[in-house]
Amino acid sequence: EAVGFNKLVIRPQVPKDLQFVNTTYNSVNGPVVSNWRQEAGKVRFEIEVPPNCSARIVLPNGITQIIEPRKAINGTEYSERETVFAVGAGRYVFLVQAPLP
């Protein structure tokens, strides 16, 4: 989204016929990680934003639990179809329960 890859948009897609995805993009600032796994009617998202970067993490709407970090994330936006978290560098883990598309 910006010059130098320091502002990212991470929007994982969760097709029903896949159980998991593990992906890493080696940016100039370090690895950008977007992994997810379907487990017992929920989807666990594991996201890593490299140093000196910020990101908008866009997840499908549903009951969302923030596993890591263990604090509220400021800058959260909600819509009918998705939840958007504005975050800085670091590791983030979310657990989203239905309704997923």
MDTraj code that builds the backbone (N, CA, C; nanometers):
import mdtraj as md
import numpy as np

residues = "GLU ALA VAL GLY PHE ASN LYS LEU VAL ILE ARG PRO GLN VAL PRO LYS ASP LEU GLN PHE VAL ASN THR THR TYR ASN SER VAL ASN GLY PRO VAL VAL SER ASN TRP ARG GLN GLU ALA GLY LYS VAL ARG PHE GLU ILE GLU VAL PRO PRO ASN CYS SER ALA ARG ILE VAL LEU PRO ASN GLY ILE THR GLN ILE ILE GLU PRO ARG LYS ALA ILE ASN GLY THR GLU TYR SER GLU ARG GLU THR VAL PHE ALA VAL GLY ALA GLY ARG TYR VAL PHE LEU VAL GLN ALA PRO LEU PRO".split()
xyz = np.array([
    [0.0811, -0.1187, 0.0000],
    [0.0000, 0.0000, 0.0000],
    [0.0858, 0.1255, 0.0000],
    [0.2148, 0.1177, 0.0350],
    [0.3003, 0.2357, 0.0398],
    [0.4382, 0.2018, -0.0139],
    [0.5133, 0.3050, -0.0476],
    [0.6499, 0.2874, -0.0951],
    [0.7325, 0.2230, 0.0153],
    [0.8141, 0.1275, -0.0200],
    [0.8987, 0.0612, 0.0784],
    [0.8295, -0.0478, 0.1583],
    [0.7074, -0.0792, 0.1213],
    [0.6329, -0.1869, 0.1870],
    [0.6227, -0.1685, 0.3380],
    [0.6054, -0.0435, 0.3849],
    [0.5942, -0.0247, 0.5294],
    [0.4495, -0.0106, 0.5758],
    [0.3546, -0.0035, 0.4835],
    [0.2124, -0.0041, 0.5172],
    [0.1479, -0.1181, 0.4400],
    [0.0999, -0.2171, 0.5128],
    [0.0512, -0.3404, 0.4516],
    [-0.0982, -0.3558, 0.4708],
    [-0.1603, -0.4293, 0.3800],
    [-0.2980, -0.4753, 0.3971],
    [-0.2933, -0.6268, 0.3895],
    [-0.3366, -0.6925, 0.4948],
    [-0.3372, -0.8392, 0.5000],
    [-0.4827, -0.8819, 0.5095],
    [-0.5296, -0.9525, 0.4057],
    [-0.6704, -0.9909, 0.3959],
    [-0.6779, -1.1402, 0.3598],
    [-0.6645, -1.2292, 0.4584],
    [-0.6688, -1.3731, 0.4293],
    [-0.8074, -1.4150, 0.3779],
    [-0.8081, -1.5032, 0.2810],
    [-0.9317, -1.5616, 0.2275],
    [-0.9423, -1.7044, 0.2783],
    [-1.0627, -1.7474, 0.3145],
    [-1.0821, -1.8792, 0.3740],
    [-1.1851, -1.9579, 0.2929],
    [-1.1405, -2.0255, 0.1855],
    [-1.2346, -2.1107, 0.1125],
    [-1.2730, -2.2322, 0.1966],
    [-1.3949, -2.2775, 0.1812],
    [-1.4441, -2.3894, 0.2627],
    [-1.3697, -2.5201, 0.2367],
    [-1.3133, -2.5362, 0.1176],
    [-1.2507, -2.6644, 0.0833],
    [-1.1028, -2.6724, 0.1236],
    [-1.0477, -2.5692, 0.1871],
    [-0.9106, -2.5749, 0.2380],
    [-0.9136, -2.5766, 0.3903],
    [-0.8261, -2.6554, 0.4500],
    [-0.8193, -2.6643, 0.5955],
    [-0.7185, -2.5671, 0.6559],
    [-0.6127, -2.5329, 0.5793],
    [-0.5121, -2.4411, 0.6315],
    [-0.4333, -2.3776, 0.5176],
    [-0.3700, -2.2652, 0.5477],
    [-0.2770, -2.1986, 0.4565],
    [-0.1640, -2.1418, 0.5416],
    [-0.0403, -2.1636, 0.4976],
    [0.0782, -2.1043, 0.5598],
    [0.1527, -2.0295, 0.4505],
    [0.1690, -1.8995, 0.4665],
    [0.2375, -1.8220, 0.3633],
    [0.3259, -1.7159, 0.4261],
    [0.4388, -1.6913, 0.3610],
    [0.5333, -1.5880, 0.4044],
    [0.5799, -1.5120, 0.2819],
    [0.5829, -1.3792, 0.2945],
    [0.6382, -1.2931, 0.1904],
    [0.7597, -1.2238, 0.2502],
    [0.8749, -1.2371, 0.1859],
    [0.9978, -1.1756, 0.2360],
    [1.0091, -1.0340, 0.1813],
    [0.9578, -0.9361, 0.2580],
    [0.9636, -0.7962, 0.2168],
    [1.1009, -0.7377, 0.2497],
    [1.1248, -0.6156, 0.2060],
    [1.2526, -0.5508, 0.2357],
    [1.2669, -0.5215, 0.3853],
    [1.1565, -0.5194, 0.4590],
    [1.1589, -0.4942, 0.6032],
    [1.1612, -0.6219, 0.6869],
    [1.1496, -0.7357, 0.6223],
    [1.1454, -0.8620, 0.6938],
    [1.0239, -0.9424, 0.6509],
    [1.0092, -1.0631, 0.7042],
    [0.8991, -1.1498, 0.6611],
    [0.7619, -1.1000, 0.7060],
    [0.6664, -1.1105, 0.6140],
    [0.5251, -1.0867, 0.6423],
    [0.4602, -1.2245, 0.6419],
    [0.3997, -1.2638, 0.7538],
    [0.3434, -1.3977, 0.7676],
    [0.1920, -1.3882, 0.7794],
    [0.1233, -1.4738, 0.7033],
    [-0.0223, -1.4843, 0.7118],
    [-0.0583, -1.6322, 0.7052],
    [-0.0855, -1.6907, 0.8216],
    [-0.1229, -1.8324, 0.8307],
    [-0.2639, -1.8419, 0.8869],
    [-0.3379, -1.9414, 0.8446],
    [-0.4664, -1.9700, 0.9079],
    [-0.4956, -2.1184, 0.9025],
    [-0.5811, -2.1620, 0.9960],
    [-0.6180, -2.3033, 1.0061],
    [-0.7617, -2.3125, 1.0552],
    [-0.8418, -2.3941, 0.9874],
    [-0.9782, -2.4198, 1.0337],
    [-0.9726, -2.5282, 1.1405],
    [-1.0414, -2.5027, 1.2533],
    [-1.0413, -2.5993, 1.3632],
    [-1.1721, -2.5884, 1.4408],
    [-1.2498, -2.6927, 1.4377],
    [-1.3730, -2.7058, 1.5175],
    [-1.4689, -2.5873, 1.5017],
    [-1.5006, -2.5526, 1.3771],
    [-1.5969, -2.4463, 1.3521],
    [-1.5423, -2.3059, 1.3688],
    [-1.4116, -2.2949, 1.3886],
    [-1.3464, -2.1648, 1.4027],
    [-1.2272, -2.1593, 1.3083],
    [-1.1784, -2.0386, 1.2847],
    [-1.0558, -2.0225, 1.2063],
    [-0.9552, -1.9460, 1.2915],
    [-0.8362, -2.0031, 1.3027],
    [-0.7269, -1.9403, 1.3785],
    [-0.6343, -1.8710, 1.2785],
    [-0.6185, -1.7391, 1.2933],
    [-0.5319, -1.6598, 1.2067],
    [-0.4061, -1.6229, 1.2847],
    [-0.2889, -1.6444, 1.2228],
    [-0.1610, -1.6049, 1.2818],
    [-0.0928, -1.5114, 1.1828],
    [-0.0736, -1.3868, 1.2251],
    [-0.0219, -1.2819, 1.1379],
    [0.1031, -1.2232, 1.2012],
    [0.2058, -1.1980, 1.1187],
    [0.3263, -1.1301, 1.1666],
    [0.3563, -1.0130, 1.0753],
    [0.3739, -0.8958, 1.1375],
    [0.4057, -0.7721, 1.0668],
    [0.5509, -0.7380, 1.1013],
    [0.6365, -0.7151, 0.9989],
    [0.7787, -0.6918, 1.0273],
    [0.8058, -0.5572, 1.0944],
    [0.9270, -0.5412, 1.1494],
    [0.9650, -0.4151, 1.2140],
    [0.9494, -0.2968, 1.1189],
    [0.9231, -0.1802, 1.1771],
    [0.9094, -0.0544, 1.1032],
    [0.7939, -0.0548, 1.0046],
    [0.6939, -0.1400, 1.0286],
    [0.5782, -0.1493, 0.9402],
    [0.4497, -0.1378, 1.0213],
    [0.3427, -0.1054, 0.9510],
    [0.2088, -0.1108, 1.0091],
    [0.1216, -0.1877, 0.9114],
    [0.0074, -0.2340, 0.9602],
    [-0.0790, -0.3143, 0.8735],
    [-0.2250, -0.2946, 0.9107],
    [-0.3087, -0.3153, 0.8119],
    [-0.4529, -0.3291, 0.8326],
    [-0.4811, -0.4770, 0.8103],
    [-0.5203, -0.5457, 0.9157],
    [-0.5542, -0.6877, 0.9069],
    [-0.7048, -0.6957, 0.8908],
    [-0.7486, -0.7500, 0.7778],
    [-0.8908, -0.7573, 0.7442],
    [-0.9346, -0.9026, 0.7562],
    [-1.0232, -0.9303, 0.8525],
    [-1.0695, -1.0671, 0.8778],
    [-1.2183, -1.0772, 0.8502],
    [-1.2659, -1.1974, 0.8131],
    [-1.4096, -1.2161, 0.7938],
    [-1.4839, -1.1904, 0.9238],
    [-1.6034, -1.1382, 0.9114],
    [-1.6828, -1.1064, 1.0291],
    [-1.7230, -1.2329, 1.1029],
    [-1.7323, -1.2234, 1.2309],
    [-1.7711, -1.3336, 1.3174],
    [-1.7327, -1.2969, 1.4588],
    [-1.7556, -1.3844, 1.5511],
    [-1.7147, -1.3608, 1.6897],
    [-1.5634, -1.3761, 1.6935],
    [-1.4928, -1.2659, 1.7218],
    [-1.3468, -1.2647, 1.7140],
    [-1.2856, -1.2539, 1.8523],
    [-1.1933, -1.3429, 1.8802],
    [-1.1185, -1.3412, 2.0055],
    [-0.9738, -1.3087, 1.9720],
    [-0.9172, -1.2095, 2.0403],
    [-0.7766, -1.1762, 2.0214],
    [-0.6958, -1.2632, 2.1175],
    [-0.6172, -1.3544, 2.0626],
    [-0.5364, -1.4460, 2.1434],
    [-0.4025, -1.3803, 2.1784],
    [-0.3422, -1.3138, 2.0803],
    [-0.2121, -1.2496, 2.0995],
    [-0.2098, -1.1218, 2.0181],
    [-0.1738, -1.0073, 2.0705],
    [-0.1335, -0.9833, 2.2079],
    [-0.2542, -0.9878, 2.3006],
    [-0.2308, -1.0045, 2.4253],
    [-0.3404, -1.0170, 2.5227],
    [-0.3871, -0.8796, 2.5690],
    [-0.4282, -0.7987, 2.4725],
    [-0.4819, -0.6661, 2.5036],
    [-0.5683, -0.6217, 2.3860],
    [-0.6504, -0.5223, 2.4091],
    [-0.7355, -0.4688, 2.3031],
    [-0.6479, -0.4007, 2.1976],
    [-0.6952, -0.4018, 2.0754],
    [-0.6248, -0.3358, 1.9663],
    [-0.7026, -0.2098, 1.9313],
    [-0.6389, -0.0939, 1.9492],
    [-0.7024, 0.0324, 1.9126],
    [-0.7117, 0.0408, 1.7612],
    [-0.8062, 0.1169, 1.7108],
    [-0.8191, 0.1335, 1.5667],
    [-0.8918, 0.0195, 1.5000],
    [-0.9821, -0.0455, 1.5708],
    [-1.0587, -0.1561, 1.5141],
    [-1.1852, -0.1019, 1.4486],
    [-1.2121, -0.1471, 1.3255],
    [-1.3307, -0.1064, 1.2514],
    [-1.4158, -0.2298, 1.2240],
    [-1.5473, -0.2123, 1.2305],
    [-1.6399, -0.3226, 1.2058],
    [-1.7330, -0.2857, 1.0909],
    [-1.7651, -0.3842, 1.0077],
    [-1.8677, -0.3679, 0.9061],
    [-1.9504, -0.4965, 0.9038],
    [-2.0465, -0.5001, 0.8167],
    [-2.1333, -0.6179, 0.8087],
    [-2.0575, -0.7428, 0.7654],
    [-1.9533, -0.7265, 0.6850],
    [-1.8832, -0.8416, 0.6279],
    [-1.7450, -0.8692, 0.6852],
    [-1.6821, -0.7684, 0.7516],
    [-1.5450, -0.7888, 0.7960],
    [-1.5117, -0.7020, 0.9170],
    [-1.4015, -0.7400, 0.9820],
    [-1.3459, -0.6644, 1.0927],
    [-1.2038, -0.6261, 1.0540],
    [-1.1681, -0.4993, 1.0747],
    [-1.0365, -0.4491, 1.0345],
    [-0.9618, -0.4033, 1.1593],
    [-0.8416, -0.4558, 1.1767],
    [-0.7553, -0.4186, 1.2880],
    [-0.6375, -0.3381, 1.2332],
    [-0.6154, -0.2179, 1.2857],
    [-0.4984, -0.1369, 1.2499],
    [-0.3907, -0.1660, 1.3534],
    [-0.2776, -0.2218, 1.3080],
    [-0.1742, -0.2692, 1.4009],
    [-0.0353, -0.2220, 1.3583],
    [0.0561, -0.2298, 1.4518],
    [0.1968, -0.2039, 1.4245],
    [0.2717, -0.3352, 1.4091],
    [0.4020, -0.3263, 1.4074],
    [0.4853, -0.4459, 1.3939],
    [0.4600, -0.5412, 1.5104],
    [0.4663, -0.6711, 1.4820],
    [0.4483, -0.7705, 1.5872],
    [0.3739, -0.8927, 1.5391],
    [0.3438, -0.9795, 1.6339],
    [0.2732, -1.1053, 1.6061],
    [0.1329, -1.0941, 1.6621],
    [0.0356, -1.1383, 1.5808],
    [-0.1059, -1.1302, 1.6167],
    [-0.1722, -1.2641, 1.5897],
    [-0.2537, -1.3092, 1.6846],
    [-0.3281, -1.4338, 1.6681],
    [-0.4745, -1.4043, 1.7015],
    [-0.5626, -1.4436, 1.6096],
    [-0.7065, -1.4218, 1.6249],
    [-0.7788, -1.5548, 1.6073],
    [-0.8878, -1.5714, 1.6775],
    [-0.9745, -1.6871, 1.6609],
    [-1.1121, -1.6338, 1.6230],
    [-1.1598, -1.6720, 1.5031],
    [-1.2868, -1.6208, 1.4525],
    [-1.3842, -1.7364, 1.4393],
    [-1.5002, -1.7209, 1.5004],
    [-1.6075, -1.8197, 1.4921],
    [-1.7106, -1.7692, 1.3931],
    [-1.7875, -1.8595, 1.3340],
    [-1.8916, -1.8263, 1.2366],
    [-1.9642, -1.6986, 1.2763],
    [-2.0197, -1.6229, 1.1842],
    [-2.0430, -1.6636, 1.0453],
    [-1.9270, -1.6269, 0.9538],
    [-1.8643, -1.7257, 0.8929],
    [-1.7673, -1.7046, 0.7869],
    [-1.8379, -1.7251, 0.6540],
    [-1.7909, -1.6593, 0.5484],
    [-1.8586, -1.6755, 0.4179],
    [-1.8522, -1.8165, 0.3653],
])
top = md.Topology()
chain = top.add_chain()
for i, resn in enumerate(residues, 1):
    res = top.add_residue(resn, chain, resSeq=i)
    for name in ("N", "CA", "C"):
        top.add_atom(name, md.element.get_by_symbol(name[0]), res)
traj = md.Trajectory(xyz[None], top)
